[in-house]
Amino acid sequence: MKKYYCIDCKKEVSDYRIKRCRKCNGIWLYKNGKLKVGKYDLDYKNGISIKKSHCIDCKKILSDYRVIRCKSCATINAFKISLLDNKGKKHYNWKGGLPHCIDCNKKLSNYKNKRCYSCENKRKHKEGIINCKGKNNHFFGKHRKPNFMQYCGVMMRSSWEVNYARYLDKKGIKWLYESKTFNLGKTTYTPDFYLPKKDSYIEIKGWWDNKAREKFKLFKKLNPKIKCKLYRQNHLRRMGIIQ
């Protein structure tokens, strides 16, 4: 690569468009009267323009003459102001200042909104503007890929499922993970494991809420001939899969 040098001190510069280095350029500007008096001053040792600006608190030299305080003093000053002045109506969390949700009274980030995201969705569901339940949900009939832990090239949803897969491998039992999704009308259901030899499904459940119970009962009701066992924490401990 071709190198470029300052025309005064012969020091190497980074670009071919630059005629002088920073030091020589400062001296040249000062000699030709192109530096603004009052905002700039020249350091004769380095030949660099220095702005006459000091912090009003610690008297530290600042890089910009438009700044009153340095960064540390500015944060201290802002903290003091927030403790002293931001009381009552001046406080940032005052209800009459920044907007709050009219339903749950949660502080909003946008002053144009009247409700938070969850309350706005609830309102739209009640008024029938949007309906994301059942078949209207864009995830209906689609399989959500698990992304918790990988075992034998298969991504699973929990460590209990991984431990159960290892248990089946030790026993020499072939298994398939989330091989089939069943349509239950308003929702879908995908069992965790399918055992081809036994022609049965296994469901591993940790958190057992009301929605999961209703879905499992509905699956058993609509598919009475399909074998499906539910293993929870107590069953897995008896089998020695988890401690």
C-alpha positions, 0 to 999 in steps of 0.5 A: 500500500502507498503511504502518505506523509504530512507536508510539514513534519513528514509524519505518516497520515492515514488518508491521501486527502490529508495534507497535514497531521493534527499537530501541524494542522493546528499550528497552521490554522492558528497562524492563519487566524482560522481558529475562533477566539473565545471558543478555542485556544492553542497549546503551543507544545502540541499544536492542538486546539483545546476548547476552553470548557471546564466542569462547574463542579470539579473544574475538569477540562471538558471535551465539548464547550457546550457541556456544563458538567462532566459525566460523573458530576452530571449523573450526581446532579441528576440524582440529587434533582430526582430526590429533591424536585421529583415529588408529588406532581413532579414525580415521573410515576405520578398518575397525572404525568405519564399515562397509566392503563385505565383497567389495571393502572399499570404505567405505560411507555407510550402516552398515546395508549390508554391500555397496556398490551394485555388489557387491550387484547382482553378488550378486543376479545370481549368486543369480538374484534379479534379471536385467537382461540381455537381454530382462529389461532395462527398456531392451530394445527402447527407443531411448535418446535421444542428448544430446551435440550437435545438428546440423540439429535432430537430437541426436547422440552424438559430435562424429565423428557430427556431422562425418560428417553435415556431410560427407554434406551437403557431398556432397549425400547424404541421411541418417537418424540412428538410423532403425531398431533391430534385434532380435538376440535377447538385445540390440538394435542401432541403426546410426548413419546410414542412406543411403536412396539406397545402401540402406546403414547406417553405423556410427561407432565411437570406442571399440571394446570386446569387447561392441561387436565381438560385437554388430556381428558378431552383427548381420552374421551375423543380417542378411547381406543388409543393407549396413553399413559400419564407420568408425573413426578411421583411415577418418574421417581418410582421408576428411578428416572429422576431423584 
